[in-house]
Amino acid sequence: MRLLPRLFLRRAFIFSLLLAFAAASSEGQAAAQFPPDWTNALGSLADKIAAITKRGEGLSLKAKNISSLSAADVDGLRQLLVTDLSRRNRRVVTESSADAALQLTFSESVDGYVWIAQIPGADKDSVVMVSVAAPNQKTSAKEPPLTLHRKLIWEQDTTILDFGILGEGTAGGPSMLIVMDTDKISFYGSQDQGWKLGRSVDLPHGRSAQRDIRGWLDLKAGKAESPGAECAGDFQHPETVTCANIPAIADPEIPMQPIAIQGRQAEDYVVLAGTCGHDSLTLASGTGDWTAPDFIQAYRGTNLSAASQQIQVPGPVLELRRDDDGKSARIVSRNLKTGVYEASIVSVSCDD
């Protein structure tokens, strides 16, 4: 009869060993699915978290993904961080029993991923972070980085709906700038490295103009349109351009379908033709509203990873449209410091 307790204890011991082996095997498989530099970076992040927390402290952990990482990758990385923290005597617990809250953000930059850990405090937040190369960074290391350039073309006090540059002058410069505002289309000729007004055509309004009016120019087709007005002619010869009333429409353009860029929904974007070895590039504005400065950034591929640094715009981007060459974009913005509306061309260059 004495053999039964011993047999029970032996089986219990073997069962506990099997559980421990299964847990270690599962952890090893989770770590094996990531590149070594990822797991090393996660260990470094755990060290930094341990340096700003107390031994044995219970932490609630919330993870937010604003990068191109998949949900499965984020979940796996989160689990590995929990394990790394436990090795450093830091416990991850439920929010109700936590001593401190830990916010983990998976972000991304032009150079790769950026993982940020933030612990809110009474006086100030404690923030630590690590950087790690994305998997395709090493394979695409030969790809030249991209730089965006913003060239201011025109500015005025009244709202700009759209603009365009047409033709080449004898000195290699543009010969015609067309600017569309809420009341007219203005044609400017190139003169002394500036622009001189040559002609303007009034836009007829069958009813009172809308406050949030939009309009667009199609210089190749020789057309312009805004709610209640339509113009046509050879824009290279402004005297041929005439405008007429048409039934008012809500918006002359087909609305763009929102796309997901690094965890946010972007509605203001254009897709440019291939540049610097890329099949296509997407230019998108930032997340600011109409009361804050904005930025433009380029993204590559179907996963829309960052392909350039941000270029700052001193006010909200009101319009972002692909230019006729297909490799640049024209933007309309409002400068919050001066109050004027600005028309600019954003182009892309390779930094060899």
Sequence and secondary structure as in RCSB ss.txt:
>XXXX:A:sequence
MRLLPRLFLRRAFIFSLLLAFAAASSEGQAAAQFPPDWTNALGSLADKIAAITKRGEGLSLKAKNISSLSAADVD
GLRQLLVTDLSRRNRRVVTESSADAALQLTFSESVDGYVWIAQIPGADKDSVVMVSVAAPNQKTSAKEPPLTLHR
KLIWEQDTTILDFGILGEGTAGGPSMLIVMDTDKISFYGSQDQGWKLGRSVDLPHGRSAQRDIRGWLDLKAGKAE
SPGAECAGDFQHPETVTCANIPAIADPEIPMQPIAIQGRQAEDYVVLAGTCGHDSLTLASGTGDWTAPDFIQAYR
GTNLSAASQQIQVPGPVLELRRDDDGKSARIVSRNLKTGVYEASIVSVSCDD
>XXXX:A:secstr
 THHHHHHHHHHHHHHHHHHHHHHHHHHHHHHTS HHHHHHHHHHHHHHHHTS TT EEEEEEEE SS  HHHHH
HHHHHHHHHHHHTT EE  GGG SEEEEEEEEEETTEEEEEEEE  SS  EEEEEEE  HHHHHTTTS  EEEEE
EEEEEESS EEEEEEEEE TTSSEEEEEEEESSEEEEEEEETTEEEEEEEEE   SS   TT   EEETTTTEEE
ETTEEEES TTSGGG EEEE    S SS     EEETTEEE SEEEEE  TT SEEEEEE S  TTS EEEEEEE
TTTTEE B  EEESS EEEEEE TTSSEEEEEEE TTT  EEEEEEEEEE  
